[in-house]
Amino acid sequence: MKAAVPPQDHRRAALSGPAIPSGDQSAYPPAEGQGQRRAAPSGPAIPSGDQSAYPPAEGPGQRRAVPSGPAIPSGDRSAYPPAEGPTSPCVNVCQMDAASGWCRGCARSLQEIAGWGSAGEARQRQILALLPLRRAELRRLGLWLGPNRPE
C-alpha cells in the first residue's frame, strides 16, 4: 500500500522524477541537468519531394531560397480575357442582416455569395433579378449600406 503524499509534494515529485521514455531515445544526447531539454540529433534532412530546384541552405538554421520564376501580374488585367457572365454585385460592404439573411451591401444571401464564382451564368442572372426587391426592402428598413443607385 502506498503512503499518502500531500498534493504539493506529489507535484514536486512528478517534476523531478525520471523522464518517461517514448520510443528510441538513443539518438539523443543526455540532458545536462535537471530541467534541461535534450538536443535534437543532427543528420540529413528528411526528403519531401524533389528538392533539386532549390539551392542548398547556406548553413545550420538557414532556409533555402525559393527559385525565382515569372512574376504573377497584379493590376493590369489586359492580357486576360474578360470573365464570362455577369459581374458580381459585391461592393465590398460585407455586413449580414440577421433578420433577412441578406448582405447589407449587395443584398445577396451567404449561400449566393459563396456560390457566385461556381454558379453558371443562368443562376447568376437569376440572383441578380432578385436583388432590386431586396435592396428596396433593406432601404425601407433603413439597413441598406450599398450604393444609392435607382432601381
GIFEN-V119024 format. One record per residue. RES is the residue in one small letter. SS is DSSP state (H for helix, E for strand, C for the rest). PHI is phi as a letter, one per 20 degrees, with the letter a starting at -180 (999 if undefined). D_FIRST is the distance of its C-alpha to the first C-alpha in Angstrom with 2 decimals. Layout:
res:RES ss:SS phi:PHI d_first:D_FIRST
res:RES ss:SS phi:PHI d_first:D_FIRST
This chain:
res:m ss:C phi:999 d_first:0.00
res:k ss:C phi:f d_first:3.80
res:a ss:C phi:f d_first:6.58
res:a ss:C phi:f d_first:9.28
res:v ss:C phi:d d_first:12.16
res:p ss:C phi:g d_first:15.60
res:p ss:H phi:g d_first:17.39
res:q ss:H phi:f d_first:20.10
res:d ss:H phi:f d_first:18.00
res:h ss:H phi:f d_first:16.10
res:r ss:H phi:f d_first:19.61
res:r ss:H phi:f d_first:20.88
res:a ss:H phi:f d_first:18.16
res:a ss:H phi:f d_first:19.01
res:l ss:H phi:f d_first:22.66
res:s ss:H phi:e d_first:22.47
res:g ss:C phi:f d_first:20.25
res:p ss:C phi:f d_first:21.98
res:a ss:C phi:f d_first:24.17
res:i ss:C phi:e d_first:23.15
res:p ss:C phi:f d_first:25.88
res:s ss:C phi:c d_first:28.04
res:g ss:C phi:n d_first:30.64
res:d ss:C phi:f d_first:32.62
res:q ss:C phi:d d_first:32.61
res:s ss:C phi:f d_first:34.80
res:a ss:C phi:f d_first:37.92
res:y ss:C phi:e d_first:36.53
res:p ss:C phi:f d_first:36.87
res:p ss:C phi:f d_first:33.78
res:a ss:C phi:f d_first:33.27
res:e ss:C phi:f d_first:34.84
res:g ss:C phi:b d_first:32.15
res:q ss:C phi:f d_first:29.39
res:g ss:C phi:n d_first:30.52
res:q ss:C phi:e d_first:33.27
res:r ss:C phi:e d_first:33.96
res:r ss:C phi:f d_first:35.02
res:a ss:C phi:f d_first:38.71
res:a ss:C phi:f d_first:39.80
res:p ss:C phi:f d_first:41.63
res:s ss:C phi:e d_first:45.40
res:g ss:C phi:r d_first:47.37
res:p ss:C phi:f d_first:49.85
res:a ss:C phi:f d_first:49.75
res:i ss:C phi:f d_first:48.64
res:p ss:C phi:f d_first:51.89
res:s ss:C phi:c d_first:52.41
res:g ss:C phi:n d_first:55.86
res:d ss:C phi:f d_first:59.16
res:q ss:C phi:d d_first:59.06
res:s ss:C phi:f d_first:62.50
res:a ss:C phi:f d_first:64.20
res:y ss:C phi:e d_first:62.02
res:p ss:C phi:f d_first:62.85
res:p ss:C phi:f d_first:60.05
res:a ss:C phi:f d_first:58.03
res:e ss:C phi:f d_first:59.39
res:g ss:C phi:a d_first:56.17
res:p ss:C phi:f d_first:52.43
res:g ss:C phi:n d_first:51.54
res:q ss:C phi:e d_first:54.99
res:r ss:C phi:e d_first:55.71
res:r ss:C phi:f d_first:58.30
res:a ss:C phi:f d_first:61.51
res:v ss:C phi:e d_first:62.30
res:p ss:C phi:f d_first:65.62
res:s ss:C phi:e d_first:68.42
res:g ss:C phi:b d_first:70.51
res:p ss:C phi:f d_first:73.05
res:a ss:C phi:f d_first:72.26
res:i ss:C phi:e d_first:71.46
res:p ss:C phi:f d_first:74.33
res:s ss:C phi:c d_first:73.73
res:g ss:C phi:n d_first:76.41
res:d ss:C phi:f d_first:79.49
res:r ss:C phi:d d_first:79.11
res:s ss:C phi:f d_first:82.73
res:a ss:C phi:f d_first:81.66
res:y ss:C phi:d d_first:79.65
res:p ss:C phi:f d_first:81.26
res:p ss:C phi:f d_first:80.90
res:a ss:C phi:f d_first:78.10
res:e ss:C phi:f d_first:79.13
res:g ss:C phi:n d_first:79.25
res:p ss:C phi:f d_first:79.24
res:t ss:C phi:f d_first:77.55
res:s ss:C phi:f d_first:74.40
res:p ss:C phi:f d_first:75.07
res:c ss:C phi:f d_first:72.22
res:v ss:C phi:d d_first:73.40
res:n ss:C phi:l d_first:70.09
res:v ss:C phi:c d_first:69.46
res:c ss:C phi:d d_first:66.22
res:q ss:C phi:c d_first:65.10
res:m ss:E phi:e d_first:64.15
res:d ss:C phi:e d_first:65.30
res:a ss:C phi:f d_first:62.50
res:a ss:C phi:f d_first:64.92
res:s ss:C phi:e d_first:67.19
res:g ss:C phi:n d_first:64.87
res:w ss:E phi:d d_first:67.67
res:c ss:E phi:f d_first:67.77
res:r ss:C phi:f d_first:69.86
res:g ss:C phi:d d_first:71.53
res:c ss:C phi:c d_first:72.54
res:a ss:C phi:m d_first:71.93
res:r ss:C phi:e d_first:69.87
res:s ss:E phi:e d_first:66.58
res:l ss:H phi:g d_first:63.43
res:q ss:H phi:f d_first:63.92
res:e ss:H phi:f d_first:67.52
res:i ss:H phi:f d_first:66.62
res:a ss:H phi:f d_first:63.85
res:g ss:H phi:e d_first:66.05
res:w ss:C phi:g d_first:69.28
res:g ss:C phi:f d_first:69.12
res:s ss:C phi:e d_first:68.49
res:a ss:C phi:f d_first:70.81
res:g ss:C phi:f d_first:74.18
res:e ss:H phi:g d_first:77.38
res:a ss:H phi:f d_first:78.13
res:r ss:H phi:f d_first:74.76
res:q ss:H phi:f d_first:75.22
res:r ss:H phi:f d_first:78.67
res:q ss:H phi:f d_first:77.27
res:i ss:H phi:f d_first:74.77
res:l ss:H phi:g d_first:77.53
res:a ss:H phi:f d_first:79.66
res:l ss:H phi:f d_first:77.01
res:l ss:H phi:f d_first:76.69
res:p ss:H phi:g d_first:79.91
res:l ss:H phi:f d_first:79.00
res:r ss:H phi:f d_first:75.46
res:r ss:H phi:f d_first:76.80
res:a ss:H phi:f d_first:79.23
res:e ss:H phi:f d_first:76.45
res:l ss:H phi:f d_first:74.29
res:r ss:H phi:f d_first:77.39
res:r ss:H phi:g d_first:78.11
res:l ss:C phi:e d_first:74.61
res:g ss:C phi:m d_first:74.91
res:l ss:C phi:d d_first:72.07
res:w ss:C phi:f d_first:74.09
res:l ss:C phi:d d_first:73.33
res:g ss:C phi:f d_first:75.20
res:p ss:C phi:f d_first:78.71
res:n ss:C phi:e d_first:81.53
res:r ss:C phi:d d_first:83.72
res:p ss:C phi:f d_first:85.91
res:e ss:C phi:e d_first:84.86
